[in-house]
Amino acid sequence: MILDLIGAVLIGLGIFLVLLAGIGLLRFPDVFIRSSATTKAAGLGIALVLAGTACAIGTGEAAVKMGIAIVLQFIGAPVSGHVIARAAYRAGTPLWDRTTVDDLQGFVERPHELEAR
Amino acid sequence: MTLIDLGLAVLALSFALGIVRAVRGPSVADRAIAADLCLYAIVGAIALLTLRTTYREFLDVILIATLLGFLATISLGALVGRRDS
């Protein structure tokens, strides 16, 4: 009973985070900021949904499988977001025009911004 | 209408937002990130369907989808690095 309640709260929080990631993906100005929305919000949101599912089912099998899935999620989501963002930077995808800090400048080759557009 | 149905509706809305970005998004990287979000929404929907139905085998589907989604995004990253816009 208490496990059902915990599961419902975790699932609700996780789904809310996934919705926030969707809104951020639609509204944010450039690839790198959008990547931050998907990587962090949706990754954590899905991990919370899986944890809540394991709580609501309540068997050991579900706990083990969802535990493995959550670990894979926490390894996979940041790495894949980083790979996509770095590949986009190398390919010369333009930054937001109000971006002031470019930490990769000089470390990663990229074509000139106006040529890439 | 139960809470699980409401959650499925919210996940569908999030999936639709991802599809909009995948259609509009100016660069290939935008589409790759949008595909990532769509996969997350599908995984969440499968988890909710596991709760709603009695098919506990869906848990294996979640495991495999998580692993394959990671590999798919990494290979999309290689594609984005090769050509863009």
N, CA and C atoms of all chains as a GROMACS GRO file, in nm:
protein
  606
    1MET      N    1   0.083  -0.121   0.000
    1MET     CA    2   0.000   0.000   0.000
    1MET      C    3   0.086   0.125   0.000
    2ILE      N    4   0.180   0.128   0.096
    2ILE     CA    5   0.270   0.244   0.100
    2ILE      C    6   0.360   0.245  -0.024
    3LEU      N    7   0.394   0.122  -0.074
    3LEU     CA    8   0.476   0.114  -0.196
    3LEU      C    9   0.399   0.171  -0.315
    4ASP      N   10   0.266   0.143  -0.320
    4ASP     CA   11   0.185   0.199  -0.428
    4ASP      C   12   0.189   0.350  -0.427
    5LEU      N   13   0.179   0.408  -0.306
    5LEU     CA   14   0.179   0.554  -0.295
    5LEU      C   15   0.313   0.611  -0.341
    6ILE      N   16   0.424   0.550  -0.293
    6ILE     CA   17   0.557   0.597  -0.334
    6ILE      C   18   0.572   0.587  -0.486
    7GLY      N   19   0.525   0.473  -0.542
    7GLY     CA   20   0.534   0.454  -0.686
    7GLY      C   21   0.457   0.561  -0.762
    8ALA      N   22   0.336   0.592  -0.714
    8ALA     CA   23   0.255   0.694  -0.783
    8ALA      C   24   0.324   0.829  -0.780
    9VAL      N   25   0.382   0.864  -0.664
    9VAL     CA   26   0.449   0.995  -0.654
    9VAL      C   27   0.569   1.000  -0.748
   10LEU      N   28   0.651   0.891  -0.748
   10LEU     CA   29   0.770   0.890  -0.835
   10LEU      C   30   0.731   0.899  -0.981
   11ILE      N   31   0.627   0.823  -1.020
   11ILE     CA   32   0.586   0.824  -1.162
   11ILE      C   33   0.534   0.961  -1.201
   12GLY      N   34   0.453   1.024  -1.112
   12GLY     CA   35   0.401   1.156  -1.144
   12GLY      C   36   0.512   1.258  -1.163
   13LEU      N   37   0.611   1.255  -1.072
   13LEU     CA   38   0.724   1.348  -1.083
   13LEU      C   39   0.802   1.325  -1.212
   14GLY      N   40   0.825   1.196  -1.244
   14GLY     CA   41   0.902   1.164  -1.364
   14GLY      C   42   0.831   1.208  -1.490
   15ILE      N   43   0.700   1.186  -1.497
   15ILE     CA   44   0.626   1.225  -1.618
   15ILE      C   45   0.624   1.376  -1.632
   16PHE      N   46   0.614   1.447  -1.517
   16PHE     CA   47   0.621   1.593  -1.521
   16PHE      C   48   0.755   1.639  -1.578
   17LEU      N   49   0.865   1.572  -1.537
   17LEU     CA   50   0.996   1.610  -1.589
   17LEU      C   51   1.007   1.584  -1.738
   18VAL      N   52   0.948   1.471  -1.786
   18VAL     CA   53   0.953   1.444  -1.930
   18VAL      C   54   0.875   1.549  -2.007
   19LEU      N   55   0.761   1.592  -1.952
   19LEU     CA   56   0.684   1.699  -2.018
   19LEU      C   57   0.764   1.829  -2.022
   20LEU      N   58   0.834   1.860  -1.911
   20LEU     CA   59   0.918   1.980  -1.910
   20LEU      C   60   1.026   1.971  -2.017
   21ALA      N   61   1.084   1.850  -2.034
   21ALA     CA   62   1.187   1.833  -2.136
   21ALA      C   63   1.130   1.857  -2.275
   22GLY      N   64   1.005   1.810  -2.298
   22GLY     CA   65   0.943   1.834  -2.428
   22GLY      C   66   0.922   1.981  -2.454
   23ILE      N   67   0.873   2.053  -2.352
   23ILE     CA   68   0.851   2.197  -2.369
   23ILE      C   69   0.984   2.268  -2.394
   24GLY      N   70   1.088   2.227  -2.318
   24GLY     CA   71   1.218   2.289  -2.338
   24GLY      C   72   1.273   2.261  -2.476
   25LEU      N   73   1.253   2.139  -2.524
   25LEU     CA   74   1.301   2.105  -2.658
   25LEU      C   75   1.235   2.193  -2.763
   26LEU      N   76   1.110   2.230  -2.740
   26LEU     CA   77   1.039   2.311  -2.839
   26LEU      C   78   1.077   2.459  -2.827
   27ARG      N   79   1.105   2.507  -2.703
   27ARG     CA   80   1.116   2.652  -2.682
   27ARG      C   81   1.259   2.704  -2.680
   28PHE      N   82   1.358   2.619  -2.650
   28PHE     CA   83   1.493   2.671  -2.629
   28PHE      C   84   1.558   2.711  -2.761
   29PRO      N   85   1.655   2.805  -2.757
   29PRO     CA   86   1.700   2.869  -2.881
   29PRO      C   87   1.799   2.791  -2.967
   30ASP      N   88   1.893   2.714  -2.912
   30ASP     CA   89   1.986   2.647  -3.004
   30ASP      C   90   2.010   2.502  -2.962
   31VAL      N   91   2.086   2.429  -3.044
   31VAL     CA   92   2.099   2.284  -3.026
   31VAL      C   93   2.153   2.249  -2.888
   32PHE      N   94   2.252   2.327  -2.842
   32PHE     CA   95   2.323   2.288  -2.720
   32PHE      C   96   2.234   2.305  -2.597
   33ILE      N   97   2.154   2.412  -2.595
   33ILE     CA   98   2.064   2.433  -2.481
   33ILE      C   99   1.950   2.331  -2.485
   34ARG      N  100   1.901   2.300  -2.605
   34ARG     CA  101   1.798   2.196  -2.616
   34ARG      C  102   1.850   2.061  -2.569
   35SER      N  103   1.976   2.033  -2.604
   35SER     CA  104   2.036   1.906  -2.563
   35SER      C  105   2.039   1.896  -2.411
   36SER      N  106   2.063   2.010  -2.344
   36SER     CA  107   2.062   2.009  -2.198
   36SER      C  108   1.926   1.971  -2.145
   37ALA      N  109   1.818   2.023  -2.208
   37ALA     CA  110   1.682   1.989  -2.163
   37ALA      C  111   1.658   1.838  -2.172
   38THR      N  112   1.687   1.780  -2.290
   38THR     CA  113   1.659   1.638  -2.307
   38THR      C  114   1.747   1.552  -2.217
   39THR      N  115   1.878   1.585  -2.213
   39THR     CA  116   1.971   1.499  -2.141
   39THR      C  117   1.937   1.492  -1.993
   40LYS      N  118   1.920   1.609  -1.931
   40LYS     CA  119   1.902   1.609  -1.785
   40LYS      C  120   1.759   1.581  -1.746
   41ALA      N  121   1.665   1.662  -1.796
   41ALA     CA  122   1.527   1.649  -1.748
   41ALA      C  123   1.468   1.515  -1.788
   42ALA      N  124   1.479   1.479  -1.918
   42ALA     CA  125   1.415   1.354  -1.960
   42ALA      C  126   1.487   1.233  -1.905
   43GLY      N  127   1.620   1.238  -1.894
   43GLY     CA  128   1.692   1.124  -1.838
   43GLY      C  129   1.651   1.096  -1.695
   44LEU      N  130   1.651   1.202  -1.612
   44LEU     CA  131   1.609   1.184  -1.472
   44LEU      C  132   1.461   1.146  -1.465
   45GLY      N  133   1.380   1.206  -1.552
   45GLY     CA  134   1.238   1.175  -1.549
   45GLY      C  135   1.210   1.028  -1.577
   46ILE      N  136   1.277   0.973  -1.680
   46ILE     CA  137   1.254   0.832  -1.713
   46ILE      C  138   1.306   0.743  -1.601
   47ALA      N  139   1.420   0.780  -1.539
   47ALA     CA  140   1.469   0.700  -1.428
   47ALA      C  141   1.368   0.699  -1.314
   48LEU      N  142   1.304   0.814  -1.286
   48LEU     CA  143   1.203   0.818  -1.180
   48LEU      C  144   1.082   0.734  -1.215
   49VAL      N  145   1.040   0.739  -1.345
   49VAL     CA  146   0.924   0.658  -1.386
   49VAL      C  147   0.954   0.510  -1.368
   50LEU      N  148   1.077   0.468  -1.405
   50LEU     CA  149   1.112   0.326  -1.391
   50LEU      C  150   1.117   0.285  -1.244
   51ALA      N  151   1.173   0.372  -1.158
   51ALA     CA  152   1.178   0.341  -1.015
   51ALA      C  153   1.037   0.330  -0.958
   52GLY      N  154   0.948   0.422  -1.000
   52GLY     CA  155   0.810   0.415  -0.952
   52GLY      C  156   0.739   0.290  -1.000
   53THR      N  157   0.769   0.247  -1.125
   53THR     CA  158   0.710   0.123  -1.175
   53THR      C  159   0.753   0.004  -1.090
   54ALA      N  160   0.884   0.000  -1.058
   54ALA     CA  161   0.933  -0.111  -0.976
   54ALA      C  162   0.864  -0.111  -0.839
   55CYS      N  163   0.847   0.008  -0.779
   55CYS     CA  164   0.779   0.016  -0.649
   55CYS      C  165   0.635  -0.032  -0.660
   56ALA      N  166   0.565   0.010  -0.767
   56ALA     CA  167   0.424  -0.022  -0.778
   56ALA      C  168   0.402  -0.170  -0.805
   57ILE      N  169   0.495  -0.234  -0.882
   57ILE     CA  170   0.479  -0.378  -0.905
   57ILE      C  171   0.518  -0.454  -0.780
   58GLY      N  172   0.634  -0.420  -0.723
   58GLY     CA  173   0.667  -0.470  -0.591
   58GLY      C  174   0.728  -0.608  -0.584
   59THR      N  175   0.762  -0.670  -0.700
   59THR     CA  176   0.830  -0.800  -0.693
   59THR      C  177   0.980  -0.780  -0.706
   60GLY      N  178   1.057  -0.884  -0.665
   60GLY     CA  179   1.202  -0.875  -0.676
   60GLY      C  180   1.248  -0.870  -0.819
   61GLU      N  181   1.180  -0.946  -0.906
   61GLU     CA  182   1.218  -0.947  -1.048
   61GLU      C  183   1.209  -0.807  -1.108
   62ALA      N  184   1.096  -0.739  -1.080
   62ALA     CA  185   1.079  -0.603  -1.133
   62ALA      C  186   1.186  -0.511  -1.077
   63ALA      N  187   1.220  -0.526  -0.948
   63ALA     CA  188   1.320  -0.439  -0.889
   63ALA      C  189   1.455  -0.456  -0.956
   64VAL      N  190   1.494  -0.584  -0.982
   64VAL     CA  191   1.624  -0.608  -1.045
   64VAL      C  192   1.626  -0.552  -1.187
   65LYS      N  193   1.522  -0.582  -1.266
   65LYS     CA  194   1.522  -0.536  -1.405
   65LYS      C  195   1.520  -0.385  -1.414
   66MET      N  196   1.435  -0.321  -1.333
   66MET     CA  197   1.429  -0.175  -1.339
   66MET      C  198   1.557  -0.112  -1.284
   67GLY      N  199   1.621  -0.180  -1.186
   67GLY     CA  200   1.749  -0.128  -1.137
   67GLY      C  201   1.853  -0.125  -1.246
   68ILE      N  202   1.862  -0.235  -1.324
   68ILE     CA  203   1.958  -0.238  -1.435
   68ILE      C  204   1.924  -0.130  -1.537
   69ALA      N  205   1.794  -0.116  -1.568
   69ALA     CA  206   1.753  -0.016  -1.666
   69ALA      C  207   1.788   0.125  -1.618
   70ILE      N  208   1.771   0.151  -1.487
   70ILE     CA  209   1.802   0.286  -1.436
   70ILE      C  210   1.951   0.313  -1.444
   71VAL      N  211   2.035   0.212  -1.411
   71VAL     CA  212   2.179   0.233  -1.421
   71VAL      C  213   2.218   0.261  -1.565
   72LEU      N  214   2.163   0.181  -1.660
   72LEU     CA  215   2.193   0.205  -1.802
   72LEU      C  216   2.150   0.345  -1.843
   73GLN      N  217   2.034   0.387  -1.792
   73GLN     CA  218   1.982   0.519  -1.826
   73GLN      C  219   2.077   0.629  -1.776
   74PHE      N  220   2.124   0.614  -1.652
   74PHE     CA  221   2.210   0.718  -1.596
   74PHE      C  222   2.346   0.720  -1.663
   75ILE      N  223   2.392   0.603  -1.715
   75ILE     CA  224   2.517   0.606  -1.791
   75ILE      C  225   2.491   0.660  -1.931
   76GLY      N  226   2.382   0.616  -1.992
   76GLY     CA  227   2.361   0.642  -2.133
   76GLY      C  228   2.317   0.782  -2.168
   77ALA      N  229   2.226   0.840  -2.088
   77ALA     CA  230   2.168   0.968  -2.128
   77ALA      C  231   2.271   1.081  -2.134
   78PRO      N  232   2.355   1.103  -2.032
   78PRO     CA  233   2.453   1.211  -2.043
   78PRO      C  234   2.556   1.186  -2.152
   79VAL      N  235   2.600   1.059  -2.168
   79VAL     CA  236   2.702   1.030  -2.269
   79VAL      C  237   2.648   1.058  -2.408
   80SER      N  238   2.523   1.013  -2.435
   80SER     CA  239   2.472   1.033  -2.570
   80SER      C  240   2.444   1.181  -2.596
   81GLY      N  241   2.396   1.255  -2.494
   81GLY     CA  242   2.377   1.398  -2.513
   81GLY      C  243   2.507   1.469  -2.542
   82HIS      N  244   2.613   1.430  -2.470
   82HIS     CA  245   2.743   1.491  -2.493
   82HIS      C  246   2.795   1.461  -2.633
   83VAL      N  247   2.777   1.334  -2.678
   83VAL     CA  248   2.824   1.297  -2.812
   83VAL      C  249   2.754   1.379  -2.918
   84ILE      N  250   2.619   1.392  -2.905
   84ILE     CA  251   2.544   1.468  -3.006
   84ILE      C  252   2.589   1.615  -3.006
   85ALA      N  253   2.602   1.674  -2.886
   85ALA     CA  254   2.636   1.817  -2.880
   85ALA      C  255   2.776   1.841  -2.935
   86ARG      N  256   2.871   1.752  -2.904
   86ARG     CA  257   3.008   1.772  -2.951
   86ARG      C  258   3.014   1.754  -3.103
   87ALA      N  259   2.941   1.654  -3.155
   87ALA     CA  260   2.939   1.635  -3.301
   87ALA      C  261   2.877   1.756  -3.368
   88ALA      N  262   2.771   1.813  -3.308
   88ALA     CA  263   2.709   1.932  -3.366
   88ALA      C  264   2.807   2.048  -3.364
   89TYR      N  265   2.886   2.060  -3.255
   89TYR     CA  266   2.984   2.170  -3.248
   89TYR      C  267   3.090   2.153  -3.356
   90ARG      N  268   3.139   2.030  -3.373
   90ARG     CA  269   3.241   2.006  -3.475
   90ARG      C  270   3.189   2.034  -3.614
   91ALA      N  271   3.059   2.003  -3.637
   91ALA     CA  272   3.003   2.022  -3.770
   91ALA      C  273   2.971   2.168  -3.798
   92GLY      N  274   2.987   2.256  -3.696
   92GLY     CA  275   2.970   2.398  -3.721
   92GLY      C  276   2.828   2.448  -3.704
   93THR      N  277   2.745   2.378  -3.627
   93THR     CA  278   2.611   2.428  -3.599
   93THR      C  279   2.620   2.561  -3.524
   94PRO      N  280   2.549   2.664  -3.572
   94PRO     CA  281   2.566   2.796  -3.510
   94PRO      C  282   2.519   2.800  -3.365
   95LEU      N  283   2.593   2.878  -3.281
   95LEU     CA  284   2.551   2.898  -3.143
   95LEU      C  285   2.440   3.002  -3.140
   96TRP      N  286   2.371   3.009  -3.024
   96TRP     CA  287   2.272   3.114  -3.003
   96TRP      C  288   2.343   3.248  -3.008
   97ASP      N  289   2.279   3.351  -3.067
   97ASP     CA  290   2.352   3.478  -3.086
   97ASP      C  291   2.376   3.549  -2.954
   98ARG      N  292   2.309   3.509  -2.844
   98ARG     CA  293   2.336   3.573  -2.716
   98ARG      C  294   2.427   3.488  -2.626
   99THR      N  295   2.484   3.380  -2.682
   99THR     CA  296   2.579   3.300  -2.603
   99THR      C  297   2.706   3.379  -2.580
  100THR      N  298   2.754   3.381  -2.454
  100THR     CA  299   2.873   3.460  -2.425
  100THR      C  300   2.993   3.372  -2.393
  101VAL      N  301   2.972   3.248  -2.347
  101VAL     CA  302   3.083   3.162  -2.307
  101VAL      C  303   3.093   3.046  -2.405
  102ASP      N  304   3.213   3.024  -2.462
  102ASP     CA  305   3.234   2.913  -2.555
  102ASP      C  306   3.359   2.839  -2.509
  103ASP      N  307   3.339   2.740  -2.421
  103ASP     CA  308   3.453   2.674  -2.359
  103ASP      C  309   3.532   2.589  -2.456
  104LEU      N  310   3.470   2.544  -2.566
  104LEU     CA  311   3.541   2.457  -2.659
  104LEU      C  312   3.619   2.535  -2.762
  105GLN      N  313   3.609   2.670  -2.760
  105GLN     CA  314   3.674   2.750  -2.862
  105GLN      C  315   3.825   2.731  -2.854
  106GLY      N  316   3.887   2.696  -2.969
  106GLY     CA  317   4.031   2.673  -2.972
  106GLY      C  318   4.070   2.530  -2.942
  107PHE      N  319   3.982   2.452  -2.882
  107PHE     CA  320   4.016   2.313  -2.852
  107PHE      C  321   3.960   2.219  -2.958
  108VAL      N  322   3.850   2.256  -3.020
  108VAL     CA  323   3.786   2.170  -3.119
  108VAL      C  324   3.778   2.248  -3.249
  109GLU      N  325   3.824   2.185  -3.357
  109GLU     CA  326   3.815   2.251  -3.487
  109GLU      C  327   3.670   2.260  -3.530
  110ARG      N  328   3.632   2.375  -3.584
  110ARG     CA  329   3.500   2.384  -3.644
  110ARG      C  330   3.505   2.484  -3.758
  111PRO      N  331   3.422   2.462  -3.861
  111PRO     CA  332   3.419   2.558  -3.972
  111PRO      C  333   3.364   2.692  -3.924
  112HIS      N  334   3.387   2.796  -4.002
  112HIS     CA  335   3.338   2.928  -3.965
  112HIS      C  336   3.186   2.927  -3.961
  113GLU      N  337   3.129   3.001  -3.864
  113GLU     CA  338   2.985   2.991  -3.843
  113GLU      C  339   2.903   3.033  -3.964
  114LEU      N  340   2.947   3.140  -4.031
  114LEU     CA  341   2.864   3.190  -4.141
  114LEU      C  342   2.871   3.096  -4.261
  115GLU      N  343   2.985   3.024  -4.276
  115GLU     CA  344   2.991   2.927  -4.385
  115GLU      C  345   2.898   2.810  -4.360
  116ALA      N  346   2.883   2.774  -4.233
  116ALA     CA  347   2.806   2.653  -4.202
  116ALA      C  348   2.657   2.674  -4.217
  117ARG      N  349   2.612   2.800  -4.216
  117ARG     CA  350   2.468   2.825  -4.219
  117ARG      C  351   2.404   2.797  -4.352
  118MET      N  352  -1.148   0.770  -1.587
  118MET     CA  353  -1.009   0.797  -1.629
  118MET      C  354  -0.917   0.790  -1.507
  119THR      N  355  -0.826   0.696  -1.511
  119THR     CA  356  -0.738   0.679  -1.396
  119THR      C  357  -0.614   0.766  -1.409
  120LEU      N  358  -0.533   0.763  -1.304
  120LEU     CA  359  -0.408   0.840  -1.307
  120LEU      C  360  -0.313   0.789  -1.414
  121ILE      N  361  -0.317   0.655  -1.438
  121ILE     CA  362  -0.226   0.598  -1.538
  121ILE      C  363  -0.263   0.650  -1.677
  122ASP      N  364  -0.394   0.661  -1.704
  122ASP     CA  365  -0.436   0.716  -1.833
  122ASP      C  366  -0.390   0.860  -1.848
  123LEU      N  367  -0.401   0.937  -1.739
  123LEU     CA  368  -0.355   1.075  -1.743
  123LEU      C  369  -0.206   1.081  -1.775
  124GLY      N  370  -0.128   0.992  -1.710
  124GLY     CA  371   0.016   0.989  -1.736
  124GLY      C  372   0.046   0.954  -1.880
  125LEU      N  373  -0.029   0.858  -1.936
  125LEU     CA  374  -0.009   0.822  -2.077
  125LEU      C  375  -0.039   0.941  -2.168
  126ALA      N  376  -0.144   1.019  -2.134
  126ALA     CA  377  -0.178   1.136  -2.216
  126ALA      C  378  -0.066   1.239  -2.211
  127VAL      N  379  -0.008   1.261  -2.091
  127VAL     CA  380   0.100   1.359  -2.081
  127VAL      C  381   0.222   1.312  -2.159
  128LEU      N  382   0.252   1.180  -2.152
  128LEU     CA  383   0.365   1.128  -2.230
  128LEU      C  384   0.339   1.144  -2.380
  129ALA      N  385   0.214   1.125  -2.423
  129ALA     CA  386   0.182   1.143  -2.565
  129ALA      C  387   0.202   1.288  -2.606
  130LEU      N  388   0.167   1.382  -2.517
  130LEU     CA  389   0.188   1.524  -2.547
  130LEU      C  390   0.338   1.552  -2.563
  131SER      N  391   0.418   1.495  -2.472
  131SER     CA  392   0.563   1.514  -2.479
  131SER      C  393   0.619   1.454  -2.608
  132PHE      N  394   0.569   1.336  -2.646
  132PHE     CA  395   0.608   1.274  -2.773
  132PHE      C  396   0.576   1.366  -2.890
  133ALA      N  397   0.457   1.428  -2.885
  133ALA     CA  398   0.416   1.518  -2.995
  133ALA      C  399   0.508   1.638  -3.003
  134LEU      N  400   0.550   1.692  -2.886
  134LEU     CA  401   0.643   1.805  -2.887
  134LEU      C  402   0.775   1.764  -2.952
  135GLY      N  403   0.821   1.640  -2.920
  135GLY     CA  404   0.943   1.591  -2.983
  135GLY      C  405   0.929   1.578  -3.134
  136ILE      N  406   0.810   1.531  -3.179
  136ILE     CA  407   0.789   1.517  -3.323
  136ILE      C  408   0.792   1.653  -3.391
  137VAL      N  409   0.730   1.755  -3.326
  137VAL     CA  410   0.731   1.889  -3.384
  137VAL      C  411   0.874   1.937  -3.401
  138ARG      N  412   0.959   1.916  -3.298
  138ARG     CA  413   1.097   1.960  -3.309
  138ARG      C  414   1.171   1.880  -3.416
  139ALA      N  415   1.140   1.752  -3.430
  139ALA     CA  416   1.208   1.670  -3.530
  139ALA      C  417   1.171   1.714  -3.670
  140VAL      N  418   1.047   1.763  -3.689
  140VAL     CA  419   1.008   1.809  -3.823
  140VAL      C  420   1.067   1.947  -3.850
  141ARG      N  421   1.064   2.037  -3.749
  141ARG     CA  422   1.107   2.175  -3.771
  141ARG      C  423   1.257   2.193  -3.762
  142GLY      N  424   1.319   2.120  -3.665
  142GLY     CA  425   1.455   2.146  -3.622
  142GLY      C  426   1.553   2.173  -3.733
  143PRO      N  427   1.624   2.285  -3.729
  143PRO     CA  428   1.704   2.324  -3.845
  143PRO      C  429   1.820   2.230  -3.876
  144SER      N  430   1.882   2.169  -3.775
  144SER     CA  431   2.000   2.088  -3.805
  144SER      C  432   1.972   1.941  -3.777
  145VAL      N  433   2.065   1.855  -3.822
  145VAL     CA  434   2.049   1.711  -3.798
  145VAL      C  435   2.056   1.680  -3.649
  146ALA      N  436   2.140   1.757  -3.575
  146ALA     CA  437   2.154   1.732  -3.432
  146ALA      C  438   2.023   1.756  -3.359
  147ASP      N  439   1.946   1.859  -3.404
  147ASP     CA  440   1.814   1.882  -3.343
  147ASP      C  441   1.725   1.760  -3.359
  148ARG      N  442   1.729   1.701  -3.478
  148ARG     CA  443   1.643   1.585  -3.502
  148ARG      C  444   1.688   1.466  -3.418
  149ALA      N  445   1.820   1.452  -3.402
  149ALA     CA  446   1.869   1.340  -3.320
  149ALA      C  447   1.824   1.356  -3.176
  150ILE      N  448   1.832   1.480  -3.122
  150ILE     CA  449   1.790   1.503  -2.984
  150ILE      C  450   1.640   1.480  -2.969
  151ALA      N  451   1.563   1.523  -3.070
  151ALA     CA  452   1.419   1.503  -3.065
  151ALA      C  453   1.385   1.354  -3.068
  152ALA      N  454   1.460   1.276  -3.148
  152ALA     CA  455   1.437   1.131  -3.152
  152ALA      C  456   1.467   1.069  -3.016
  153ASP      N  457   1.570   1.122  -2.948
  153ASP     CA  458   1.603   1.076  -2.813
  153ASP      C  459   1.485   1.097  -2.719
  154LEU      N  460   1.426   1.218  -2.724
  154LEU     CA  461   1.313   1.246  -2.636
  154LEU      C  462   1.194   1.156  -2.668
  155CYS      N  463   1.171   1.131  -2.798
  155CYS     CA  464   1.060   1.043  -2.836
  155CYS      C  465   1.082   0.903  -2.780
  156LEU      N  466   1.208   0.856  -2.783
  156LEU     CA  467   1.235   0.723  -2.728
  156LEU      C  468   1.208   0.721  -2.578
  157TYR      N  469   1.246   0.829  -2.508
  157TYR     CA  470   1.219   0.835  -2.364
  157TYR      C  471   1.069   0.828  -2.337
  158ALA      N  472   0.991   0.901  -2.418
  158ALA     CA  473   0.845   0.899  -2.397
  158ALA      C  474   0.790   0.759  -2.420
  159ILE      N  475   0.845   0.687  -2.521
  159ILE     CA  476   0.795   0.551  -2.549
  159ILE      C  477   0.830   0.458  -2.434
  160VAL      N  478   0.953   0.471  -2.379
  160VAL     CA  479   0.992   0.384  -2.267
  160VAL      C  480   0.900   0.409  -2.147
  161GLY      N  481   0.872   0.538  -2.118
  161GLY     CA  482   0.781   0.568  -2.008
  161GLY      C  483   0.642   0.511  -2.032
  162ALA      N  484   0.596   0.517  -2.158
  162ALA     CA  485   0.463   0.465  -2.188
  162ALA      C  486   0.460   0.314  -2.170
  163ILE      N  487   0.570   0.244  -2.207
  163ILE     CA  488   0.572   0.099  -2.188
  163ILE      C  489   0.568   0.066  -2.039
  164ALA      N  490   0.640   0.148  -1.958
  164ALA     CA  491   0.638   0.123  -1.813
  164ALA      C  492   0.497   0.138  -1.759
  165LEU      N  493   0.425   0.243  -1.804
  165LEU     CA  494   0.288   0.262  -1.755
  165LEU      C  495   0.196   0.150  -1.803
  166LEU      N  496   0.220   0.101  -1.928
  166LEU     CA  497   0.137  -0.008  -1.978
  166LEU      C  498   0.163  -0.136  -1.900
  167THR      N  499   0.288  -0.154  -1.851
  167THR     CA  500   0.315  -0.270  -1.766
  167THR      C  501   0.229  -0.267  -1.642
  168LEU      N  502   0.212  -0.146  -1.585
  168LEU     CA  503   0.129  -0.135  -1.466
  168LEU      C  504  -0.018  -0.157  -1.499
  169ARG      N  505  -0.060  -0.112  -1.618
  169ARG     CA  506  -0.202  -0.115  -1.649
  169ARG      C  507  -0.249  -0.254  -1.688
  170THR      N  508  -0.164  -0.327  -1.764
  170THR     CA  509  -0.202  -0.462  -1.804
  170THR      C  510  -0.136  -0.562  -1.710
  171THR      N  511  -0.153  -0.689  -1.740
  171THR     CA  512  -0.089  -0.792  -1.656
  171THR      C  513   0.034  -0.850  -1.724
  172TYR      N  514   0.081  -0.791  -1.834
  172TYR     CA  515   0.195  -0.847  -1.906
  172TYR      C  516   0.324  -0.798  -1.843
  173ARG      N  517   0.380  -0.878  -1.751
  173ARG     CA  518   0.504  -0.835  -1.688
  173ARG      C  519   0.625  -0.851  -1.780
  174GLU      N  520   0.606  -0.917  -1.899
  174GLU     CA  521   0.718  -0.932  -1.993
  174GLU      C  522   0.761  -0.798  -2.050
  175PHE      N  523   0.676  -0.695  -2.038
  175PHE     CA  524   0.712  -0.563  -2.090
  175PHE      C  525   0.836  -0.508  -2.022
  176LEU      N  526   0.867  -0.558  -1.900
  176LEU     CA  527   0.987  -0.510  -1.831
  176LEU      C  528   1.113  -0.541  -1.913
  177ASP      N  529   1.116  -0.659  -1.978
  177ASP     CA  530   1.230  -0.692  -2.064
  177ASP      C  531   1.238  -0.596  -2.182
  178VAL      N  532   1.120  -0.558  -2.236
  178VAL     CA  533   1.119  -0.463  -2.348
  178VAL      C  534   1.182  -0.331  -2.305
  179ILE      N  535   1.153  -0.286  -2.182
  179ILE     CA  536   1.212  -0.161  -2.133
  179ILE      C  537   1.363  -0.171  -2.128
  180LEU      N  538   1.414  -0.284  -2.074
  180LEU     CA  539   1.560  -0.302  -2.066
  180LEU      C  540   1.623  -0.291  -2.205
  181ILE      N  541   1.567  -0.366  -2.300
  181ILE     CA  542   1.627  -0.370  -2.434
  181ILE      C  543   1.616  -0.234  -2.501
  182ALA      N  544   1.502  -0.165  -2.483
  182ALA     CA  545   1.484  -0.035  -2.546
  182ALA      C  546   1.584   0.066  -2.490
  183THR      N  547   1.611   0.061  -2.359
  183THR     CA  548   1.708   0.153  -2.300
  183THR      C  549   1.846   0.133  -2.361
  184LEU      N  550   1.888   0.005  -2.369
  184LEU     CA  551   2.022  -0.024  -2.422
  184LEU      C  552   2.032   0.014  -2.569
  185LEU      N  553   1.931  -0.024  -2.649
  185LEU     CA  554   1.937   0.004  -2.792
  185LEU      C  555   1.926   0.153  -2.820
  186GLY      N  556   1.851   0.226  -2.735
  186GLY     CA  557   1.841   0.370  -2.755
  186GLY      C  558   1.975   0.438  -2.737
  187PHE      N  559   2.052   0.393  -2.638
  187PHE     CA  560   2.186   0.447  -2.618
  187PHE      C  561   2.272   0.424  -2.743
  188LEU      N  562   2.274   0.298  -2.793
  188LEU     CA  563   2.355   0.268  -2.912
  188LEU      C  564   2.310   0.350  -3.032
  189ALA      N  565   2.177   0.365  -3.049
  189ALA     CA  566   2.125   0.438  -3.165
  189ALA      C  567   2.167   0.584  -3.159
  190THR      N  568   2.164   0.644  -3.036
  190THR     CA  569   2.201   0.784  -3.028
  190THR      C  570   2.350   0.803  -3.056
  191ILE      N  571   2.434   0.708  -3.008
  191ILE     CA  572   2.577   0.719  -3.036
  191ILE      C  573   2.604   0.712  -3.186
  192SER      N  574   2.535   0.621  -3.258
  192SER     CA  575   2.560   0.612  -3.402
  192SER      C  576   2.504   0.733  -3.474
  193LEU      N  577   2.394   0.791  -3.424
  193LEU     CA  578   2.344   0.916  -3.483
  193LEU      C  579   2.446   1.028  -3.464
  194GLY      N  580   2.518   1.025  -3.350
  194GLY     CA  581   2.622   1.124  -3.327
  194GLY      C  582   2.731   1.116  -3.432
  195ALA      N  583   2.770   0.993  -3.471
  195ALA     CA  584   2.869   0.977  -3.578
  195ALA      C  585   2.816   1.035  -3.708
  196LEU      N  586   2.686   1.014  -3.734
  196LEU     CA  587   2.627   1.068  -3.857
  196LEU      C  588   2.625   1.220  -3.856
  197VAL      N  589   2.593   1.279  -3.739
  197VAL     CA  590   2.588   1.425  -3.729
  197VAL      C  591   2.726   1.484  -3.752
  198GLY      N  592   2.830   1.417  -3.697
  198GLY     CA  593   2.965   1.471  -3.713
  198GLY      C  594   3.009   1.472  -3.857
  199ARG      N  595   2.956   1.382  -3.939
  199ARG     CA  596   3.004   1.376  -4.076
  199ARG      C  597   2.948   1.489  -4.161
  200ARG      N  598   2.818   1.515  -4.148
  200ARG     CA  599   2.763   1.627  -4.227
  200ARG      C  600   2.650   1.690  -4.146
  201ASP      N  601   2.630   1.819  -4.166
  201ASP     CA  602   2.526   1.887  -4.088
  201ASP      C  603   2.458   1.994  -4.172
  202SER      N  604   2.337   2.030  -4.132
  202SER     CA  605   2.252   2.133  -4.192
  202SER      C  606   2.208   2.104  -4.336
   0.00000   0.00000   0.00000
